[in-house]
Amino acid sequence: MWKEFKAFAFKGNVLDLAVGVIIGAAFGKIVSSVVGDLITPLLGILIGGIDFPALDITVGSASIAYGKFIQTVIDFLLTAFSIFLFIKLLSQLKRKRQEPEKPAEPPVPSREELLLTEIRDLLKAKS
């Protein structure tokens, strides 16, 4: 069982996946910072000085923080769009790599080459 686990754990795909998860988590933090520190404040200023994270509705002792929800939705959309663009770029690169190169078309023979070919064919026909 240990050999099977070792073969699975150290396969290239599993290691690539682990690296992808770690980079994805770091990327998520960067996107959250961009949304929380740049986009939502700018959007709030453009709308009229609204502080999105502070938007909430209080019902009794419960507080519904819909401003934080809006910020999270923007965060998700930006992350999803970035991942979409990255996947699209990778698939284009993969498609280009898989397409077989078309063989180069032979150059068009010059007029002299055509005449020499005709002479050769005539000489073959006489032999």
Backbone as JSON Lines, residues from 0, in Angstrom:
{"i":0,"aa":"M","n":[0.83,-1.18,0.0],"ca":[0.0,0.0,0.0],"c":[0.88,1.26,0.0]}
{"i":1,"aa":"W","n":[1.99,1.23,0.74],"ca":[2.88,2.38,0.81],"c":[3.46,2.69,-0.56]}
{"i":2,"aa":"K","n":[3.81,1.66,-1.33],"ca":[4.38,1.87,-2.67],"c":[3.35,2.53,-3.58]}
{"i":3,"aa":"E","n":[2.1,2.07,-3.48],"ca":[1.04,2.67,-4.3],"c":[0.83,4.13,-3.94]}
{"i":4,"aa":"F","n":[0.83,4.42,-2.63],"ca":[0.65,5.81,-2.2],"c":[1.8,6.67,-2.68]}
{"i":5,"aa":"K","n":[3.02,6.17,-2.55],"ca":[4.2,6.91,-2.99],"c":[4.14,7.18,-4.49]}
{"i":6,"aa":"A","n":[3.73,6.18,-5.27],"ca":[3.62,6.35,-6.72],"c":[2.56,7.4,-7.05]}
{"i":7,"aa":"F","n":[1.46,7.4,-6.3],"ca":[0.4,8.38,-6.53],"c":[0.83,9.78,-6.1]}
{"i":8,"aa":"A","n":[1.4,9.9,-4.9],"ca":[1.72,11.2,-4.33],"c":[2.82,11.92,-5.09]}
{"i":9,"aa":"F","n":[3.73,11.18,-5.67],"ca":[4.85,11.83,-6.35],"c":[4.72,11.8,-7.86]}
{"i":10,"aa":"K","n":[3.54,11.53,-8.34],"ca":[3.27,11.65,-9.77],"c":[3.33,13.12,-10.14]}
{"i":11,"aa":"G","n":[3.66,13.42,-11.37],"ca":[3.76,14.81,-11.81],"c":[2.45,15.55,-11.68]}
{"i":12,"aa":"N","n":[1.32,14.91,-11.97],"ca":[0.03,15.59,-11.94],"c":[-0.35,16.03,-10.53]}
{"i":13,"aa":"V","n":[-0.06,15.2,-9.53],"ca":[-0.42,15.54,-8.16],"c":[0.42,16.71,-7.68]}
{"i":14,"aa":"L","n":[1.7,16.71,-7.99],"ca":[2.56,17.82,-7.59],"c":[2.15,19.11,-8.3]}
{"i":15,"aa":"D","n":[1.81,19.01,-9.58],"ca":[1.34,20.18,-10.31],"c":[0.06,20.73,-9.69]}
{"i":16,"aa":"L","n":[-0.83,19.83,-9.29],"ca":[-2.08,20.25,-8.66],"c":[-1.81,20.96,-7.34]}
{"i":17,"aa":"A","n":[-0.88,20.43,-6.55],"ca":[-0.55,21.05,-5.27],"c":[0.02,22.45,-5.49]}
{"i":18,"aa":"V","n":[0.9,22.59,-6.44],"ca":[1.47,23.91,-6.75],"c":[0.36,24.86,-7.22]}
{"i":19,"aa":"G","n":[-0.55,24.35,-8.03],"ca":[-1.67,25.16,-8.51],"c":[-2.56,25.64,-7.39]}
{"i":20,"aa":"V","n":[-2.82,24.78,-6.41],"ca":[-3.66,25.17,-5.27],"c":[-2.98,26.26,-4.45]}
{"i":21,"aa":"I","n":[-1.68,26.11,-4.22],"ca":[-0.95,27.11,-3.43],"c":[-0.91,28.45,-4.16]}
{"i":22,"aa":"I","n":[-0.62,28.43,-5.45],"ca":[-0.59,29.67,-6.22],"c":[-1.99,30.27,-6.3]}
{"i":23,"aa":"G","n":[-3.01,29.42,-6.45],"ca":[-4.39,29.9,-6.49],"c":[-4.8,30.59,-5.21]}
{"i":24,"aa":"A","n":[-4.37,30.05,-4.08],"ca":[-4.7,30.67,-2.79],"c":[-4.03,32.04,-2.67]}
{"i":25,"aa":"A","n":[-2.77,32.12,-3.09],"ca":[-2.07,33.4,-3.05],"c":[-2.71,34.39,-4.01]}
{"i":26,"aa":"F","n":[-3.11,33.92,-5.19],"ca":[-3.77,34.77,-6.17],"c":[-5.1,35.27,-5.63]}
{"i":27,"aa":"G","n":[-5.81,34.4,-4.92],"ca":[-7.09,34.8,-4.32],"c":[-6.92,35.93,-3.32]}
{"i":28,"aa":"K","n":[-5.84,35.88,-2.54],"ca":[-5.58,36.95,-1.57],"c":[-5.27,38.27,-2.29]}
{"i":29,"aa":"I","n":[-4.53,38.18,-3.39],"ca":[-4.21,39.39,-4.15],"c":[-5.48,40.0,-4.73]}
{"i":30,"aa":"V","n":[-6.33,39.15,-5.32],"ca":[-7.59,39.65,-5.9],"c":[-8.47,40.24,-4.8]}
{"i":31,"aa":"S","n":[-8.54,39.6,-3.64],"ca":[-9.34,40.14,-2.54],"c":[-8.83,41.51,-2.11]}
{"i":32,"aa":"S","n":[-7.53,41.67,-2.09],"ca":[-6.96,42.97,-1.73],"c":[-7.28,44.02,-2.78]}
{"i":33,"aa":"V","n":[-7.16,43.64,-4.06],"ca":[-7.48,44.59,-5.14],"c":[-8.93,45.03,-5.05]}
{"i":34,"aa":"V","n":[-9.82,44.07,-4.82],"ca":[-11.24,44.4,-4.73],"c":[-11.53,45.22,-3.48]}
{"i":35,"aa":"G","n":[-11.02,44.77,-2.33],"ca":[-11.32,45.44,-1.07],"c":[-10.64,46.79,-0.91]}
{"i":36,"aa":"D","n":[-9.43,46.92,-1.43],"ca":[-8.66,48.15,-1.21],"c":[-8.7,49.13,-2.37]}
{"i":37,"aa":"L","n":[-9.05,48.66,-3.57],"ca":[-9.05,49.55,-4.73],"c":[-10.41,49.69,-5.41]}
{"i":38,"aa":"I","n":[-10.95,48.55,-5.85],"ca":[-12.16,48.61,-6.69],"c":[-13.38,49.09,-5.91]}
{"i":39,"aa":"T","n":[-13.68,48.46,-4.76],"ca":[-14.9,48.86,-4.04],"c":[-14.82,50.28,-3.5]}
{"i":40,"aa":"P","n":[-13.69,50.74,-2.98],"ca":[-13.66,52.15,-2.57],"c":[-13.85,53.11,-3.75]}
{"i":41,"aa":"L","n":[-13.22,52.79,-4.89],"ca":[-13.41,53.65,-6.07],"c":[-14.86,53.61,-6.55]}
{"i":42,"aa":"L","n":[-15.44,52.42,-6.55],"ca":[-16.85,52.29,-6.94],"c":[-17.74,53.06,-5.98]}
{"i":43,"aa":"G","n":[-17.43,52.99,-4.69],"ca":[-18.19,53.75,-3.69],"c":[-18.08,55.24,-3.89]}
{"i":44,"aa":"I","n":[-16.89,55.72,-4.24],"ca":[-16.7,57.16,-4.5],"c":[-17.5,57.58,-5.73]}
{"i":45,"aa":"L","n":[-17.46,56.75,-6.79],"ca":[-18.19,57.09,-8.01],"c":[-19.7,57.1,-7.78]}
{"i":46,"aa":"I","n":[-20.19,56.22,-6.93],"ca":[-21.63,56.14,-6.67],"c":[-22.09,57.27,-5.75]}
{"i":47,"aa":"G","n":[-21.21,57.78,-4.95],"ca":[-21.61,58.88,-4.07],"c":[-21.09,58.76,-2.66]}
{"i":48,"aa":"G","n":[-19.89,58.23,-2.52],"ca":[-19.28,58.15,-1.2],"c":[-19.78,57.01,-0.35]}
{"i":49,"aa":"I","n":[-20.24,55.93,-0.97],"ca":[-20.76,54.78,-0.22],"c":[-19.59,53.9,0.23]}
{"i":50,"aa":"D","n":[-19.6,53.5,1.49],"ca":[-18.61,52.57,2.02],"c":[-19.24,51.18,2.0]}
{"i":51,"aa":"F","n":[-18.9,50.38,0.98],"ca":[-19.56,49.09,0.79],"c":[-19.47,48.16,1.99]}
{"i":52,"aa":"P","n":[-18.27,47.95,2.57],"ca":[-18.23,47.01,3.71],"c":[-19.09,47.46,4.9]}
{"i":53,"aa":"A","n":[-19.37,48.74,5.0],"ca":[-20.17,49.23,6.14],"c":[-21.67,49.13,5.89]}
{"i":54,"aa":"L","n":[-22.08,48.79,4.67],"ca":[-23.52,48.67,4.37],"c":[-24.1,47.45,5.08]}
{"i":55,"aa":"D","n":[-25.09,47.67,5.88],"ca":[-25.77,46.57,6.55],"c":[-27.17,46.97,6.97]}
{"i":56,"aa":"I","n":[-27.95,45.96,7.24],"ca":[-29.31,46.17,7.75],"c":[-29.38,45.47,9.1]}
{"i":57,"aa":"T","n":[-29.86,46.18,10.09],"ca":[-29.99,45.6,11.42],"c":[-31.45,45.3,11.69]}
{"i":58,"aa":"V","n":[-31.7,44.04,11.99],"ca":[-33.05,43.6,12.34],"c":[-32.96,42.98,13.73]}
{"i":59,"aa":"G","n":[-33.47,43.72,14.68],"ca":[-33.36,43.27,16.07],"c":[-31.89,43.28,16.49]}
{"i":60,"aa":"S","n":[-31.39,42.13,16.91],"ca":[-29.98,42.05,17.29],"c":[-29.12,41.48,16.16]}
{"i":61,"aa":"A","n":[-29.76,41.1,15.05],"ca":[-29.02,40.52,13.92],"c":[-28.64,41.62,12.93]}
{"i":62,"aa":"S","n":[-27.49,41.47,12.34],"ca":[-27.01,42.44,11.36],"c":[-26.73,41.71,10.05]}
{"i":63,"aa":"I","n":[-27.34,42.16,8.97],"ca":[-27.14,41.57,7.65],"c":[-26.19,42.49,6.88]}
{"i":64,"aa":"A","n":[-24.95,42.01,6.69],"ca":[-23.91,42.82,6.06],"c":[-23.92,42.59,4.55]}
{"i":65,"aa":"Y","n":[-24.88,43.21,3.86],"ca":[-24.98,43.01,2.43],"c":[-23.88,43.76,1.67]}
{"i":66,"aa":"G","n":[-23.26,44.74,2.26],"ca":[-22.13,45.44,1.61],"c":[-20.93,44.52,1.46]}
{"i":67,"aa":"K","n":[-20.65,43.72,2.5],"ca":[-19.56,42.75,2.41],"c":[-19.88,41.68,1.38]}
{"i":68,"aa":"F","n":[-21.17,41.34,1.27],"ca":[-21.59,40.36,0.26],"c":[-21.33,40.91,-1.14]}
{"i":69,"aa":"I","n":[-21.68,42.18,-1.37],"ca":[-21.42,42.8,-2.68],"c":[-19.93,42.76,-2.99]}
{"i":70,"aa":"Q","n":[-19.11,43.07,-2.0],"ca":[-17.66,43.06,-2.17],"c":[-17.18,41.64,-2.51]}
{"i":71,"aa":"T","n":[-17.73,40.64,-1.85],"ca":[-17.35,39.25,-2.11],"c":[-17.77,38.82,-3.51]}
{"i":72,"aa":"V","n":[-18.95,39.27,-3.96],"ca":[-19.41,38.92,-5.31],"c":[-18.47,39.54,-6.35]}
{"i":73,"aa":"I","n":[-18.07,40.78,-6.16],"ca":[-17.12,41.42,-7.08],"c":[-15.8,40.67,-7.06]}
{"i":74,"aa":"D","n":[-15.37,40.27,-5.88],"ca":[-14.14,39.49,-5.72],"c":[-14.23,38.19,-6.51]}
{"i":75,"aa":"F","n":[-15.34,37.48,-6.36],"ca":[-15.54,36.22,-7.09],"c":[-15.54,36.43,-8.59]}
{"i":76,"aa":"L","n":[-16.28,37.44,-9.06],"ca":[-16.37,37.68,-10.5],"c":[-15.0,38.01,-11.1]}
{"i":77,"aa":"L","n":[-14.23,38.81,-10.39],"ca":[-12.89,39.16,-10.88],"c":[-11.98,37.93,-10.9]}
{"i":78,"aa":"T","n":[-12.04,37.11,-9.86],"ca":[-11.24,35.89,-9.82],"c":[-11.66,34.93,-10.92]}
{"i":79,"aa":"A","n":[-12.95,34.72,-11.09],"ca":[-13.45,33.8,-12.12],"c":[-13.05,34.28,-13.51]}
{"i":80,"aa":"F","n":[-13.15,35.59,-13.76],"ca":[-12.78,36.12,-15.07],"c":[-11.28,35.95,-15.32]}
{"i":81,"aa":"S","n":[-10.47,36.17,-14.3],"ca":[-9.02,35.99,-14.45],"c":[-8.67,34.54,-14.76]}
{"i":82,"aa":"I","n":[-9.31,33.62,-14.05],"ca":[-9.06,32.2,-14.3],"c":[-9.53,31.82,-15.69]}
{"i":83,"aa":"F","n":[-10.68,32.35,-16.12],"ca":[-11.19,32.08,-17.46],"c":[-10.17,32.51,-18.51]}
{"i":84,"aa":"L","n":[-9.62,33.72,-18.36],"ca":[-8.64,34.2,-19.33],"c":[-7.39,33.33,-19.32]}
{"i":85,"aa":"F","n":[-6.95,32.9,-18.14],"ca":[-5.76,32.06,-18.04],"c":[-5.99,30.7,-18.71]}
{"i":86,"aa":"I","n":[-7.14,30.09,-18.45],"ca":[-7.46,28.79,-19.06],"c":[-7.57,28.93,-20.58]}
{"i":87,"aa":"K","n":[-8.17,30.02,-21.03],"ca":[-8.3,30.24,-22.47],"c":[-6.93,30.37,-23.12]}
{"i":88,"aa":"L","n":[-6.02,31.1,-22.48],"ca":[-4.66,31.25,-22.98],"c":[-3.96,29.9,-23.03]}
{"i":89,"aa":"L","n":[-4.09,29.11,-21.97],"ca":[-3.45,27.79,-21.96],"c":[-4.0,26.88,-23.04]}
{"i":90,"aa":"S","n":[-5.3,26.91,-23.26],"ca":[-5.88,26.03,-24.28],"c":[-5.44,26.46,-25.68]}
{"i":91,"aa":"Q","n":[-5.28,27.77,-25.91],"ca":[-4.78,28.22,-27.21],"c":[-3.34,27.77,-27.42]}
{"i":92,"aa":"L","n":[-2.52,27.87,-26.38],"ca":[-1.13,27.42,-26.49],"c":[-1.07,25.92,-26.73]}
{"i":93,"aa":"K","n":[-1.92,25.16,-26.03],"ca":[-1.95,23.71,-26.19],"c":[-2.41,23.33,-27.6]}
{"i":94,"aa":"R","n":[-3.41,24.05,-28.11],"ca":[-3.92,23.77,-29.45],"c":[-2.84,24.04,-30.5]}
{"i":95,"aa":"K","n":[-2.09,25.13,-30.33],"ca":[-1.03,25.45,-31.29],"c":[0.06,24.39,-31.25]}
{"i":96,"aa":"R","n":[0.35,23.87,-30.07],"ca":[1.39,22.87,-29.94],"c":[0.95,21.55,-30.57]}
{"i":97,"aa":"Q","n":[-0.35,21.24,-30.54],"ca":[-0.83,19.98,-31.07],"c":[-1.05,20.0,-32.57]}
{"i":98,"aa":"E","n":[-1.22,21.17,-33.15],"ca":[-1.45,21.25,-34.6],"c":[-0.17,20.85,-35.33]}
{"i":99,"aa":"P","n":[-0.29,19.88,-36.25],"ca":[0.92,19.52,-36.99],"c":[1.28,20.65,-37.95]}
{"i":100,"aa":"E","n":[2.58,20.83,-38.08],"ca":[3.02,21.87,-39.0],"c":[2.76,21.42,-40.43]}
{"i":101,"aa":"K","n":[2.22,22.32,-41.21],"ca":[1.94,21.99,-42.6],"c":[3.26,21.97,-43.36]}
{"i":102,"aa":"P","n":[3.43,20.96,-44.21],"ca":[4.68,20.93,-44.97],"c":[4.75,22.14,-45.91]}
{"i":103,"aa":"A","n":[5.95,22.62,-46.05],"ca":[6.13,23.78,-46.92],"c":[5.85,23.39,-48.36]}
{"i":104,"aa":"E","n":[5.14,24.24,-49.05],"ca":[4.84,23.95,-50.45],"c":[6.12,24.06,-51.26]}
{"i":105,"aa":"P","n":[6.27,23.15,-52.21],"ca":[7.5,23.23,-53.01],"c":[7.5,24.53,-53.8]}
{"i":106,"aa":"P","n":[8.68,25.1,-53.97],"ca":[8.74,26.36,-54.71],"c":[8.31,26.16,-56.17]}
{"i":107,"aa":"V","n":[7.73,27.18,-56.72],"ca":[7.29,27.12,-58.12],"c":[8.55,27.09,-58.99]}
{"i":108,"aa":"P","n":[8.63,26.09,-59.89],"ca":[9.84,26.0,-60.73],"c":[9.94,27.22,-61.66]}
{"i":109,"aa":"S","n":[11.18,27.63,-61.86],"ca":[11.39,28.77,-62.76],"c":[11.18,28.33,-64.2]}
{"i":110,"aa":"R","n":[11.17,29.29,-65.08],"ca":[10.94,29.02,-66.51],"c":[12.05,28.13,-67.07]}
{"i":111,"aa":"E","n":[13.27,28.38,-66.62],"ca":[14.4,27.59,-67.09],"c":[14.28,26.14,-66.63]}
{"i":112,"aa":"E","n":[13.83,25.95,-65.37],"ca":[13.65,24.6,-64.85],"c":[12.56,23.86,-65.63]}
{"i":113,"aa":"L","n":[11.51,24.57,-65.99],"ca":[10.44,23.94,-66.79],"c":[10.97,23.5,-68.15]}
{"i":114,"aa":"L","n":[11.77,24.36,-68.79],"ca":[12.35,24.0,-70.1],"c":[13.3,22.81,-69.98]}
{"i":115,"aa":"L","n":[14.12,22.8,-68.93],"ca":[15.03,21.67,-68.72],"c":[14.26,20.38,-68.46]}
{"i":116,"aa":"T","n":[13.15,20.48,-67.74],"ca":[12.32,19.3,-67.49],"c":[11.73,18.77,-68.79]}
{"i":117,"aa":"E","n":[11.27,19.66,-69.66],"ca":[10.72,19.24,-70.95],"c":[11.79,18.56,-71.8]}
{"i":118,"aa":"I","n":[12.99,19.14,-71.8],"ca":[14.09,18.55,-72.58],"c":[14.42,17.16,-72.04]}
{"i":119,"aa":"R","n":[14.47,17.02,-70.72],"ca":[14.76,15.72,-70.11],"c":[13.7,14.7,-70.51]}
{"i":120,"aa":"D","n":[12.42,15.11,-70.45],"ca":[11.34,14.19,-70.8],"c":[11.41,13.79,-72.28]}
{"i":121,"aa":"L","n":[11.76,14.72,-73.16],"ca":[11.9,14.4,-74.59],"c":[13.06,13.42,-74.84]}
{"i":122,"aa":"L","n":[14.16,13.63,-74.13],"ca":[15.3,12.75,-74.28],"c":[14.96,11.34,-73.76]}
{"i":123,"aa":"K","n":[14.19,11.25,-72.7],"ca":[13.78,9.93,-72.18],"c":[12.87,9.24,-73.18]}
{"i":124,"aa":"A","n":[11.99,10.04,-73.8],"ca":[11.05,9.45,-74.75],"c":[11.78,8.91,-75.97]}
{"i":125,"aa":"K","n":[12.87,9.52,-76.41],"ca":[13.63,9.06,-77.6],"c":[14.43,7.82,-77.28]}
{"i":126,"aa":"S","n":[14.8,7.6,-76.01],"ca":[15.65,6.47,-75.66],"c":[14.9,5.17,-75.65]}
